[in-house]
């Protein structure tokens, strides 16, 4: 079985209702986003870059609201 995509981890994080698991989910999603960005490097389109930036902004807001 393959590793979950950054999108799957992102969705799991933003849909997590258990505050005890939220930070773990957000951390996993952020790590996956950064890993994806590094893997894609030069082939990352402007649209993909914007999508990743927006996902990170949303994850940051989720953590702020949970605090």
Backbone as a chain_set.jsonl record, in Angstrom:
{"seq": "XXXXXXXXXXXXXXXXXXXXXXXXXXXXXXXXXXXXXXXXXXXXXXXXXXXXXXXXXXXXXXXXXXX", "coords": {"N": [[0.844, -1.184, 0.0], [0.556, 2.206, -0.811], [2.009, 5.321, 0.368], [-0.038, 7.853, 1.918], [-1.329, 10.612, 0.007], [-0.418, 14.131, -0.088], [-2.752, 15.541, -0.249], [-4.67, 13.791, 0.806], [-3.782, 13.591, 3.456], [-4.009, 16.266, 4.195], [-6.812, 16.641, 3.955], [-7.643, 14.859, 5.962], [-6.627, 16.182, 8.177], [-8.002, 18.685, 8.208], [-10.542, 17.808, 8.632], [-10.518, 16.659, 11.092], [-11.899, 16.162, 14.23], [-11.17, 15.516, 16.77], [-9.425, 16.997, 19.169], [-7.141, 16.121, 20.435], [-5.79, 14.711, 18.56], [-5.431, 16.418, 16.494], [-3.121, 18.152, 16.151], [-1.167, 16.299, 15.452], [-2.15, 15.337, 13.027], [-2.162, 17.699, 11.485], [0.558, 18.274, 11.476], [1.526, 16.045, 10.044], [0.319, 16.494, 7.566], [1.462, 18.967, 6.821], [4.154, 18.22, 6.651], [3.999, 16.393, 4.521], [3.206, 18.106, 2.461], [5.427, 19.806, 2.237], [7.356, 17.884, 1.543], [6.338, 17.03, -0.928], [6.61, 19.403, -2.378], [9.409, 19.656, -2.454], [10.083, 17.335, -3.866], [8.907, 17.846, -6.369], [10.114, 20.2, -7.193], [11.501, 21.878, -9.755], [9.49, 21.322, -11.585], [7.118, 22.143, -10.552], [4.128, 23.748, -10.973], [2.822, 27.127, -11.244], [0.183, 27.218, -10.412], [-0.004, 24.871, -8.867], [1.827, 25.525, -6.868], [0.529, 27.693, -5.666], [-1.723, 26.351, -4.718], [-0.567, 24.658, -2.802], [0.487, 26.573, -1.041], [-1.897, 27.762, -0.151], [-3.096, 25.573, 1.129], [-1.297, 25.211, 3.262], [-1.732, 27.634, 4.598], [-4.395, 27.306, 5.425], [-4.12, 25.099, 7.139], [-2.541, 26.264, 9.127], [-4.365, 28.147, 10.136], [-6.316, 26.427, 11.142], [-4.926, 25.272, 13.275], [-4.501, 27.568, 14.819], [-7.115, 28.251, 15.581], [-7.762, 26.069, 17.099], [-6.209, 26.353, 19.299]], "CA": [[0.0, 0.0, 0.0], [1.389, 3.404, -0.924], [1.818, 6.376, 1.357], [-1.115, 8.776, 1.559], [-0.91, 11.838, -0.669], [-0.539, 15.311, 0.759], [-4.162, 15.923, -0.245], [-5.363, 12.907, 1.75], [-3.386, 13.997, 4.804], [-4.608, 17.588, 4.387], [-8.236, 16.436, 4.22], [-7.771, 14.239, 7.281], [-6.341, 17.207, 9.188], [-9.046, 19.711, 8.313], [-11.78, 17.159, 9.062], [-10.298, 16.049, 12.409], [-12.634, 16.799, 15.322], [-10.517, 15.158, 18.029], [-8.348, 17.967, 19.391], [-5.92, 15.437, 20.875], [-5.124, 14.174, 17.367], [-5.36, 17.457, 15.471], [-1.76, 18.626, 15.865], [-0.473, 15.205, 14.755], [-2.652, 15.32, 11.646], [-1.68, 18.91, 10.812], [1.997, 18.095, 11.268], [1.707, 15.074, 8.957], [-0.068, 17.153, 6.313], [2.496, 19.964, 6.499], [5.347, 17.479, 6.226], [3.735, 15.843, 3.192], [3.195, 19.229, 1.519], [6.826, 20.211, 2.022], [8.011, 16.792, 0.819], [5.856, 17.105, -2.309], [7.219, 20.588, -2.994], [10.823, 19.34, -2.701], [10.143, 16.327, -4.929], [8.508, 18.442, -7.649], [11.058, 21.289, -7.457], [11.403, 22.695, -10.967], [8.29, 21.033, -12.371], [5.941, 22.631, -9.832], [3.502, 24.862, -11.691], [2.378, 28.247, -10.411], [-1.1, 26.826, -9.821], [0.289, 23.912, -7.796], [2.48, 26.265, -5.797], [-0.531, 28.444, -4.989], [-2.55, 25.375, -4.008], [0.189, 24.237, -1.623], [0.526, 27.717, -0.125], [-3.233, 27.903, 0.447], [-3.273, 24.45, 2.052], [-0.523, 25.513, 4.469], [-2.432, 28.718, 5.3], [-5.571, 26.722, 6.068], [-3.654, 24.286, 8.265], [-2.118, 27.196, 10.168], [-5.583, 28.702, 10.736], [-6.935, 25.352, 11.919], [-4.188, 25.169, 14.537], [-4.758, 28.781, 15.594], [-8.466, 28.173, 16.147], [-7.799, 24.978, 18.076], [-5.415, 26.728, 20.48]], "C": [[0.888, 1.246, 0.0], [1.081, 4.405, 0.188], [0.664, 7.27, 0.933], [-0.549, 10.027, 0.886], [-1.034, 13.016, 0.288], [-2.0, 15.744, 0.837], [-4.962, 15.08, 0.745], [-5.041, 13.299, 3.19], [-3.962, 15.363, 5.157], [-6.092, 17.445, 4.734], [-8.468, 15.813, 5.588], [-7.557, 15.271, 8.384], [-7.488, 18.197, 9.323], [-10.39, 19.127, 8.74], [-11.674, 16.535, 10.451], [-11.038, 16.837, 13.487], [-11.999, 16.538, 16.682], [-9.304, 16.064, 18.231], [-7.057, 17.314, 19.859], [-5.136, 14.873, 19.69], [-4.853, 15.241, 16.313], [-3.929, 17.866, 15.14], [-0.949, 17.566, 15.122], [-0.88, 15.163, 13.281], [-2.138, 16.524, 10.853], [-0.192, 18.781, 10.511], [2.273, 17.134, 10.11], [1.378, 15.703, 7.605], [0.982, 18.17, 5.885], [3.763, 19.288, 5.992], [5.166, 16.948, 4.801], [3.733, 16.936, 2.124], [4.623, 19.664, 1.209], [7.594, 19.146, 1.23], [7.609, 16.818, -0.659], [6.515, 18.263, -3.043], [8.686, 20.317, -3.345], [10.95, 18.338, -3.85], [9.854, 16.927, -6.303], [9.476, 19.525, -8.116], [10.736, 22.102, -8.695], [10.107, 22.474, -11.741], [6.999, 21.493, -11.695], [5.37, 23.848, -10.558], [3.099, 25.963, -10.707], [1.067, 27.903, -9.716], [-0.897, 25.843, -8.673], [0.923, 24.616, -6.604], [1.456, 27.058, -4.99], [-1.419, 27.517, -4.169], [-1.862, 24.911, -2.721], [0.256, 25.354, -0.588], [-0.808, 27.885, 0.591], [-3.495, 26.786, 1.454], [-2.517, 24.705, 3.354], [-1.175, 26.633, 5.275], [-3.642, 28.183, 6.065], [-5.156, 25.896, 7.282], [-3.205, 25.166, 9.427], [-3.335, 27.773, 10.885], [-6.301, 27.668, 11.592], [-6.245, 25.237, 13.275], [-4.41, 26.397, 15.415], [-6.109, 28.701, 16.286], [-8.571, 27.102, 17.218], [-7.084, 25.353, 19.368], [-6.247, 27.483, 21.504]], "O": [[1.866, 1.312, 0.744], [0.044, 4.339, 0.848], [0.407, 7.435, -0.26], [0.575, 10.44, 1.169], [-1.67, 12.916, 1.337], [-2.442, 16.256, 1.865], [-5.832, 15.599, 1.444], [-5.929, 13.332, 4.041], [-4.359, 15.591, 6.3], [-6.572, 18.053, 5.691], [-9.396, 16.202, 6.297], [-8.235, 15.234, 9.411], [-7.902, 18.514, 10.437], [-11.28, 19.864, 9.163], [-12.638, 15.943, 10.936], [-10.827, 18.04, 13.638], [-12.264, 17.263, 17.641], [-8.287, 15.919, 17.553], [-5.983, 17.893, 19.699], [-3.944, 14.589, 19.813], [-4.128, 14.996, 15.349], [-3.561, 17.921, 13.967], [-0.136, 17.897, 14.26], [-0.039, 14.976, 12.402], [-1.73, 16.39, 9.699], [0.263, 19.135, 9.424], [3.155, 17.387, 9.29], [2.077, 15.471, 6.619], [1.351, 18.226, 4.711], [4.368, 19.736, 5.018], [6.076, 17.043, 3.978], [4.205, 16.716, 1.009], [4.98, 19.864, 0.048], [8.389, 19.476, 0.351], [8.455, 16.646, -1.536], [6.93, 18.121, -4.194], [9.149, 20.707, -4.417], [11.824, 18.478, -4.706], [10.49, 16.556, -7.289], [9.633, 19.736, -9.318], [9.812, 22.916, -8.692], [9.674, 23.358, -12.48], [5.908, 21.255, -12.213], [6.057, 24.855, -10.732], [3.046, 25.745, -9.497], [0.867, 28.261, -8.555], [-1.537, 25.962, -7.628], [0.584, 24.327, -5.456], [1.52, 27.086, -3.761], [-1.821, 27.858, -3.056], [-2.503, 24.789, -1.677], [0.098, 25.107, 0.608], [-0.845, 28.121, 1.798], [-4.059, 27.034, 2.519], [-3.044, 24.442, 4.436], [-1.172, 26.59, 6.505], [-3.88, 28.562, 7.211], [-5.78, 25.99, 8.339], [-3.465, 24.843, 10.586], [-3.337, 27.878, 12.112], [-6.835, 27.998, 12.651], [-6.909, 25.117, 14.304], [-4.497, 26.271, 16.637], [-6.225, 29.05, 17.461], [-9.379, 27.217, 18.14], [-7.322, 24.746, 20.413], [-5.732, 27.87, 22.553]]}, "num_chains": 1, "name": "protein.A"}
